[in-house]
Amino acid sequence: MVRQDDWRINSRLTLNYGLRWEYTPPTVEGFFPDGYSNFDPNVPNPGAAGRPGASVFAGSGPGRTGLRSLYESWPWGFSPRLGFAYRLTGKTVVRAAASRSFAPVKNTGGSAHWHGFVGSYTYASNNQLITPAFRLDDGFPAWTPPPFIDPTVLNDQDIPFWQSYDAGRLPESYNCSFNFQHEIGANLVAEIGYNGVLGRHLTANLVNINQIDPKIYEGYVSRLGAQGANNLLAANITSEVARANSVPSPYAGFNGPVSQALRPYPQYRSVFTSQDGGDRSGTSSYHALIVRVEKRYSSGLALLGSYVFSKFLSDADGASGVNAGVPGSMDHYNRNLEMGLSRRDQTHIFKANFTYELPFGKGRQFLNTGIGNYVFGGWRVAAIQNYFSGTPLSVFPGYQLPLFSSGSNRIAVLDYEGWRAPAKGDKFDPFADTWWSPSAFSRVPTDSAPNGVKGWIPRDRFGTATINNPRARGPWYLDEAVSVARTFQFTEGFAMDFRWEMFNVFNRVVWGVPDSTLSSQNFGLVRSQANSPRQMQFGLKFRF
């Protein structure tokens, strides 16, 4: 439902206001009769001696919830918007606007929530195909058809989790803009303004409710040291080292490593909230100063140029990963550690494009008759120029604590400066140089910082570094594209359009990101190019 209108208060001031309402119903399954299952953290699991956390099933009947869907609808999608335009002078206009808007819940589906309603059956020869697995003449082997309405159906496996309170919630953003627009001269307008966007409840992959509480690990480290704690967590619950440290078995019959026993839901490996888009824990903020110049088409020339100075913070750059592209948060119990510069943050962005019809030929200023018209008339030139500053980069340890953390651990940082290695020549050469300075980092896990390093791998704790280093960025992206075109009008009903285009005109090389894993033998090496080399193409189009 949408309502939007303009209200011209007087000759100087115009208001724009509106309200949109969206309702998000929960997902229901029609192919199978209400055939969805989900993890419920509160339902007792009979296969784990009644511990909380079991599979539940939609629909009516024995063992089912009596509900068609397993998460809540969200009827609160109200999107108000308000803006105004005010003419200060005959050539200056002030504009401002604010709104709340929503993104679609396009990730929520059911592909991961059919457990118990589908069966997978495999039949194989037991003597390497000397005899067949079965003969069709003898009939299909006996099999048990689904559904399997069993709360233990995924015990000892991964289980997907629609969080009932936000799996259907719309990701939302709060937008605000304010700008001045001034007409400098005929057909030439300049604009300066601010644009801000706050993202809340974004589709993310941060929630990991089955991660071991780091405080438990810290307690073992304080008593046994890092290696002793790691050895304990890797040992079986029935081992002597587990008994010596009084590690309790989570339920009768449990047989697995101590690390599994210490999980909040030891009857499962991972509880995946992000599968089918059920995690709305992401946040972001974007602030930008925007300068824009536009020359409207006149005398054969049109020009548009802009400069953006911005900062972009986020803890969820994508629906399946955080800033570094690694799924999950480092510490589920302190997800604020994921907030930092987005890997898409570009402080400076310059863009310019123009089209120009050359002043030659019929109807133009020069060479408008004779052979000059036929040779030089009607040509058009266009260009697009993009210059973007580099995005922030990361250095990761490649070393995980044994806590079932779904996100990568990070290095500990003493100083964010001096991570780059100096180039041996005038500019970076990936065949002679390394991007990162090996001497700036300690590449062996240790309990404390070695002397003289900027960053190191902590052996017994989470690292202190932000997701991305704000002072270590990738190279600038520099690109120019040019087009030359002409229309040849042979007769009134027959014409030909010719077009020649060149991309990356100066054949600039923008190197890809370096290997940034400290434990990798290729640490600091760049082995890719982020852009394409110069390319040209020609086109002909006949019109008749």
Residue, then its C-alpha position, 0 to 999 in steps of 0.5 A: m500500500v502506497r500513498q505519496d503526494d506533492w504539496r506546493i505551499n507557495s512559489r518557493l516551497t514544495l513539500n513531498y510526503g508519503l507513506r508505504w506499508e508492506y506486510t511480510p507473510p511467513t513461508v509456507e510449503g504447499f508441495f508437501p503438506d506444510g512440509y517444513s522443519n526447524f530448530d527450536p532452542n526450547v523444545p526438549n530433545p529425547g535423543a539428548a536426555g531431554r536437553p533443550g534444542a530439537s527439530v520441530f515440524a510445521g502442520s497438524g498431526p502427531g509430533r507437529t506444532g499445529l502451525r503452517s509456518l515456523y516463524e512469525s509474520w512481520p506486519w510493521g513495514f511502515s515507510p514514511r518519507l518527507g522531503f522539501a525543495y525551497r528556492l532561495t533565489g532565482k538560481t539556488v535551490v535547497r533540497a532535503a529528504a528523509s525516509r525509512s525504507f525496506a529491502p525484500v526478504k528474498n533470501t528466506g526460502g525453504s531449501a534447508h528446512w525440508h529435513g524429515f520430509v524428504g528421503s535420500y536413498t542410495y543403493a550400491s553394488n557391494n562387490q565393485l559392480i560384479t553384481p548389480a545393486f539390485r535388479l528391476d525385475d525383482g522390484f525396488p528394494a524396500w524403503t521407508p517413505p517420508p515424512f519422518i516426524d522425529p525431533t532427533v532427526l538431525n542429532d549429531q548433524d548441522i541443523p538450520f534455524w529460522q529465528s522466529y522473531d526476525a526470519g521474516r523481518l524486512p531489512e531496513s534503512y534510514n535515509c537522509s539527504f540535504n543539498f544545495q543546487h545552484e545554476i552557474g550559467a546557461n545549462l550549467v548546474a553545480e550541486i553540493g550535499y550530504n547523503g547518509v544511510l543507516g542499515r538495521h536488521l540486515t540479512a547477515n551471517l553473524v549469529n552462531i548460537n552453538q559456539i563455545d563460550p570463550k569464558i569456558y576456554e579462558g578458564y582452561v587456558s588459565r589452568l593448563g596453558a594454551q596448548g593444554a587447553n587445546n589438547l583437552l578440547a580435542a580429547n574424547i569426553t571419556s578420556e583420562v584428561a577429560r576425567a582429570n579436569s572434571v569435564p561433565s558429559p552433557y547427557a547419558g550416552f554422549n560420545g564425542p570430543v570435549s569441545q562438542a560437549l562444551r557447546p550450548y547444544p552438544q547434540y548438534r554440530s552447528v546451528f545455522t541461522s543464516q541458511d535460508g536468510g534467517d539472520r537479520s543481525g547486520t548493521s551499517s552506516y554510510h555518510a557521504l559529501i557529494v559534489r556534482v556538476e552537470k552541463r545540460y546538452s547545448s552546443g553539442l556538448a553534455l557533461l556530468g562530473s561528480y566527486v564523493f567523499s565518504k565513509f562506510l562502516s558495516d558488520a555485514d557486507g553480504a548475506s553470507g559473510v562479514n567484511a572479509g567475506v568470511p561467514g560468521s562472526m569471530d565471537h558470537y558472544n561479542r558481535n560488536l567486534e565485527m563492526g568496522l570499515s566495510r571492505r567496500d569503503q572507498t574514501h574518494i570516488f571521481k566520475a566524469n562522462f561527456t558526449y560531444e557532437l563535433p561542430f562539422g557537417k550539415g547544420r553545424q558551424f564548420l564544413n557544412t557543405g561539400i566533401g567536408n560535410y561527407v567526411f567530417g560531418g556527424w561524428r560524436v565522441a563520448a568518454i567515461q572516466n572513473y577514479f576510485s580510491g582503494t578499499p581497506l585490506s585485512v591480514f588474517p592469522g589462518y589460525q582458529l581457536p577450538l571454539f567452533s567459531s564460524g568467523s576467522n580469528r584475527i591478528a593482535v595489533l600493536d600498530y596499524e602503520g607500516w604494514r606495506a613493504p616498500a617497492k624495489g623500483d619506481k612502482f609495485d611489481p608483483f614479480a619482484d615485490t611483496w605487498w605486505s612486509p614480512s618483518a611487520f608480522s609474527r607468523v607463529p602463534t604465540d602468547s605475547a607480542p614479539n619485539g618489533v612487530k606490528g601484528w602477531i597471531p595470538r595463540d590463546r585468545f581472539g585478536t584485537a585487530t579490526i576487520n580491515n586496516p583503515r591505513a592499508r588499502g588496495p591500489w586506486y582503480l583508474d579507468e577511461a573508456v572512449s567511444v567514437a560514433r557516426t550515423f551515415q544517412f544514405t537515403e531518407g529510409f536507409a542509414m548506417d550507425f558506426r561505433w568504435e569503443m575502447f575500454n581501459v584506454f591507457n591500458r592501466v594495470v590494477w593489481g588484485v588483492p595480496d595473499s593476506t593469510l599469515s600462515s600461508q607460504n604465499f603471504g604478501l604475494v599478488r597473483s591476480q589483476a583486478n581489471s581487464p587490459r585494453q579492449m576495443q570493439f567495433g559495431l555497425k547497425f543498418r536501419f531501413 
